[in-house]
């Protein structure tokens, strides 16, 4: 009997620990579930309709080729934005119904990438603590993003910036951890990261530059630190995949057309000054956002850290990462201003902030084994972690959601009414009522009174009408 009691103790401790960290994760669970539920209210607009009707009329290859020649070289986002149309087989009848489901799927995939980052950084930590860290990292990113709509609720924003953010986060975490721990990049891992790099490079104009910096930084660290496996060939494969995607992106004939739409574009000095002004703000903001999670992660992992093989090399790697993160923010703002003559769009700044948060998470995980806060018991750690999730509730994105949540039901009612009018229209020219509520979390560009301008023209084409305008 006594031996059975002894054997049961670890199980009881595990159950107690699981309950404690589940309670500690209450805030992250609430935040993440709120963002996912809000996706059910999302409604297509503007570019969604343009890609939809072009796919219906010209097929996938034809429509992507047309946009590549006339609009933009971002091939992967063009395909992803077409997914609702592919699911409905070109029928507009169920487009509004399918749209939220596609967004939820992308949100879950993005959340999965953040979970993967947390697990990769702290894979030696017990599952209950890893669950807490994973959920809190997802919640931190969702709640802190500058524009939740274009991270989660508008497919063009998701495709152009959230997708590459997720893939780059995985590449960065993998190369950072493998460099810090002396791991070898297997052929399977190399090919997977190369595929992620290629796809990411096709999503927007600054992501390939980031990836080049990540790959070169990983290789240089391995060479300069006396890494036992510098793996020149693996890094060459990653670099080649990134450059191939970048070449396709930049080779689009549409790029010159797009630049021509921004008369103030091409200002090098203005872009340098804009980046110098905004990069420090982003870097500092992300550091502040990442600190509570990093501290919670250190508390959770303190008893399971492995001693670093080379303390000096670990510190050097962290310093290099901090410099890279600042440079990445600078590059994004420079490219954004140079291409458009104005500051980086919020949807693009979402991606910048995500890279910085994930980057700081990697860095603090790397140096965590060099720090010590003394030994705490499981209850103390769980309580501390619970309090460290409180700052998530003050995130820009989450506060916006809380403020606008009362508008969601009315917005859904009005969008469904508008859709019904367009589906049942008996005349080629249709006037629809304006929205009486416009939550910025769910709507950006509404219809206007000009039938020949975006988005009116694309909406009319999608519903096979001659014109659609506001009453």
N, C-alpha and C positions, 0 to 999 in steps of 0.2 A: 504493500500500500504506500509506504513512504517513498519508494522509488518512483511510483506512478505520480505522486504529488510533485516530486522534484522535476520529473519530465514535463509536467504540465506548466511549470512556471514560465519557461520561455514563451509558450503559446499565450498565456495570460498577459504577459508583458507586451507581446506583439499586438494583441487585441487592444490593450489599453493605449499603446502608442498609436495604433491606427485611428482610434476614436479621437484622441487628442489632436492629431494632425488633420483629421477631417473637420473638426471644429475650427482649427486654425485657418482652414481653407474656405471658411464660410463666406467671407467677403469676395475672394476670387471667384467662387462658384456663382455667387449672386451676380457679379459683374459680367462674367462670361455668358451666363445664361440670358441675362438681359439683352446683351448685344445680339445674341443668336435669335432670340424671340423677335427683336425689332426688325430683323431681316424679312420676316413674313409680311411686313407692310410695304416692302420696296416695290417700286414701280418703274418700268423702263422709260427712257426718255432720250431724245436727241440721237446720239450716235448708235444707240441700241436699235432704233428703227431704221437708220441708214444702212447698217450692216445687215439687218434682217431682210429688208426688201431686196437688196442687191443679191444676197444669197438665194432668195426665193426665185429671182428672175434670171440669175446668171450662173447659179451653182457655186460651190465652195471655191474651186480653183479659179473660175472666171471672176468672181467678186474679189477674191484676195489679190489676184493679179491686177485688177483694175485699180484697187486702192493703193497697191504698191507703186503703180505708175503715176497716180494722180494725187494721193493724199499723204501717205506716210510709209516708211520702211519697216515699221514694227509688225513683222509678219505674225509672230506668236500671239500678240494681243488681238490682231484682226481675226484670227481663227477662234480664239477663246470667246470673243464678244459674239460670235456667230452661234455659239452652242445652243442658246434657247431656240433659235430658228431651226437648227439641226434636229433638236428633240421634237419639235412640233412638225417637222418635215415641211417647213415653209408655210404652215398654216398660222395665220394671225389669230385664229379663234381661241387658242390656248396660250398665247404668248405671255399675257399678264399673269396667268395662273402658274406657268412654268418658271417664270423669272425669279421669284423668291427662292425656289428650291435650288436653282443653280447657284445663287449667291450663298445660301447656307452651306452647300457642298464646298465652295471655295473657302468660306470662313473656317470650316472644319479642317480643311487641308492646311490652311495657314496656321491654325492653332496646332495642328499636328507637327508642323515644322518647328514651332517654339517648344513643344514637348520634346521633340528630338534633340534640340539644342540643350535643354536642361538635363536630359538623360545622358547625353554625350559628355557634358561637363562634370556631372556628378554620378557617374554610373556605379560607383562603389557605395553609394548611399542606399539605405533600405527603401523598399518600395513605397511605404507610407509617406516618408519624407520627400521622396522623388515626386509623388503625386501632388503633394502640396506645392513644391517648387515649380512643377510644370504648370499647374493651374494659375499660380500667382504670376508667373512670367507672361502667360497669355493675357491675363487680366491687366497686367501693367501696360502691355503694348496696346491693347484695345482701348483702355481708358485714357491713355496719354496721347493718342494720335491727334494730330492737328485737325484732320477732317475725317471723321468716322464714315461719312457718307461715301467718300471715294476710296476708302479702305475696305468697306464691307457691303455697301448698299447700292453701288452703281458699277455695273460690270466693266465699262471702259476704264474706270479708275482702278478697279481690282486687277484687270488684265495687264495694264501697263506698269503698275507699281507694286501692288500687293504680291503678285506672283513672283516677280524677280526678288522682292524683299525676302520672301520665304526661302527661295532657292539660294540666294547669296548668303543668308544666315547659316544655312547648312554647310555650305562650302567654307565659310569663314571659321565656324566652330570646329569642323573636322580638321582643317589644316592647322589651326592653332593648337588644338589638343594633341594632334599627332606630332607636331613639332616640339611641343613642350615635354611630351612623355617619351619621345624617341621611337614612336610607333612607325611601322612601315605602311606605306600606301599600297594595298594589294591591287592586283589588276582589276578586280571587280569594283573596288572602291574608286580607283582612278577613273575607270570608264563611267561610273555613275556620276562622279563629280564633274567629269568632262561634259556629260550630257546636260547636267544642271547648268553648267557655265555657258554652253552653247545656247540653250533655251533662254537663259537670263539675258544674254547679250543681245537677243533679238527683241527685247521688250521696250527699252528706251535708250537714250543716247549717252547717259552717264554710267549706267550699270557696267558696261564692258570695261570702262576705265577702272572702276573699283576692282573688278575681278582680276585685271592685269596686275594691279597693285597687290592684291591678296596673294596671287600665285608667285609673283617675283619676291615678295616679302618672305613667304614661306621658304622658298629656295635659298635666298640669301642668308636667312637665319641658320638654316641647316649647314650651309657651307662655312659661315663665319664662326659658328659656335662649336665646330668640330663634331657635328651630328654624325652618329654612326651610319646613318643611311640618308644621304642627301637626295637620292633619287632624282637625278637629272631628267631621266626619260619620262617619269611620271609627270613632273612639272611641265615638261615640254608638251606633253599631250594636253594638259589642262590649258596651257597658253594657246596652243593651236586651235582648240575648240572655241575658246573665247574670241580669238581673232577672226575665226571663220564666221561666227555669228555677227561680229562687229562689221565685217566687210559687207555682209548681206544687208545689214541695217543701213550703213552709209551709202551703199551702192544704189539705193532706190532712186529712180528718177524723180519721185515725188518730193524729195528733200529740198530741191531748189524751188519747187512750187510753194512748199510750205514756208520756207524762209521768206519768200516774196510776200507772204501775207502779213509779215511783221516788219513794217518800215524801219523800226528802231533796232532791228536785229543787226548783229555784226559789230557791235561796239565793244572792242577788246578792253579798253581802259575802263569803261563803265562796268563791264563784267568783272574785272579784277577788283574794283572797289566794292561792288555789290557783294562779292564772295567774301572779301575781307571783313565786311560789316556783319554778315549774317552767320558765317561759319562759327565764330566764337560763341555766339548766342546758342546755336544748336548744340554745340559740343558741351557747353556748360549745362544746358537744360537736360540733356540726356544723362549726363553724369549724376545730376541731382535725382532724376527719375530712377536710375539704375541702382542707386546706393541702398535703399531699403531692401530690395530684392537680394542684392549681393550680400548684405549683412545677414539676412535670413538664411541664405544659402550657406554662408560660412558657419553659422550656428548649427545648421542641420548636418554639415559634413565634418565638423571639427574632430569628431572621434574616429573618422574613417579616412582622413587625409593620408596620402602617401608622401613620404619625404621626397622633395625634388632632388634629382641627380646632381644638378648644378645650380646653386642659388644665384650666382652671377648671371648665368645664361637666362634663367627665369625672369630676373629683373630686367634684363636687356630686352627680352621678348615683350614684356609688358610695356616698357617704354616705347618700343617700336610700334606696338599696336596703338597706343595713345596718339602717336604722331600720325599714323595711317588714318585713324578715325577723323582727326581734324582735317587732314588732306582730302579725305573722301567727301566730307561736307563742303569743303571749299570748291572741289571739282564740280559737285552737283549744282551749286549756286552759280558758278561761273558758266557752266554749259547752259543752264536755264536762262540766264540773262543774255548771254551771247546769242542764243537761238531766237529769243522773243523780244528782247529789249525791256523786259519787266522781270520782277522778282519771281523766284521759283514757285510754281503753283502748289497749293496746299496738298494735292494728291501726291505730288512728287516729294514734297517735304515729309510726308508720311514715311516714305521709304528711307529717307535720310535718317529720320529719328529712329526707325526700327534698326537700321544698321548700327547706329551708335549705341543703342541700348544693348543689343546682342553683343557688340564688340566689348563694351565695358563688362558685361556679364562674363565673357570669356576671360578677360584680363584679370578680374577679381577672383575668378575661380583658379586661375593659374598661380596667383600669389597668396591665395588663401592658406596654403599649407605653411607659409612662412609666418603667419600671424597666430596669436593665441589670446583668447579672452577668458581663459580659465575653463575648468570643466563644469558643465551644467547638467542637471538631470533632465530626463525627457519632458517632464511637466514644465520646467522652467523654459526649455527651448520652445516648446509648443506655444506657451503663453507669449513669449517674446515674438515669435513668428506671427501670432495673431495680431499683435499691435503693429507689427511692421507692414501688415497689409492695409492698414487704415489710410495711408497716403494715396492708395489707388482710388479711393472715393473722391479725391479732389482733382483727379485728372481732367484735362480740358474736354476730352471726348465724352467722358461719363457724365460730367455736369451738364453738358449740352443735351445728352439723352434724357436725363432726369427732368430738365426744363421743358422738353418738347414732348415727352411721353403722352401727356393728356391730349395732344393733337392727333395722335396716330389713328385712332378709330374713325374720327371725322375725315381724315385724309383718305383712308382706305375706302370709305363710303363714296367719297367724291370721285376717286379714281375709277372705281368699278362702274359708277354711273356714266362717267365720260367714255369708258371703254364700250359700254352697252350702246351708247349713242353712235359711236363710230362703227360698231359691228352691224347695227340695224339701220344705218342711214339708207334712205331711199333716193336721195338726190346726190349728185356728184359734189356739190358744195355744201359744207357743213360748218355751222358755228356752234361751239361748245361753251358751256359756262366756265368762268374762271374758278380757280380753287379759292374757297373762303379761308382755308388754312394752308400754310405752306411751311411745314417743318423743314428747316435747312438740313436736318439729318437725312431726309428722304428725297428732297427735290432741289434741283439746282437751276435748271433752265426750263421754264414753262413755255407753252405756246404763246404766240403774239398775235397781233392783228395783221401781220404781213404774210400772206399765204406763200410767197415765193422764197422766203428766207428760212434758214435752219432755226428751229427744228420742224416748223410747220410743213415744209416740203417733204421731208422724210416720213413724217407721221401720215400725211395724206397718201404717199406712195405705198406705205405699209398696209393701209386699210383700203387700198385701191379706190381712193377718192380723188377728185380733181383738186379740191382745196379743203383745208381745215384751218379755221381761225377761232380766236376767242370772240365771244359775243360782245 
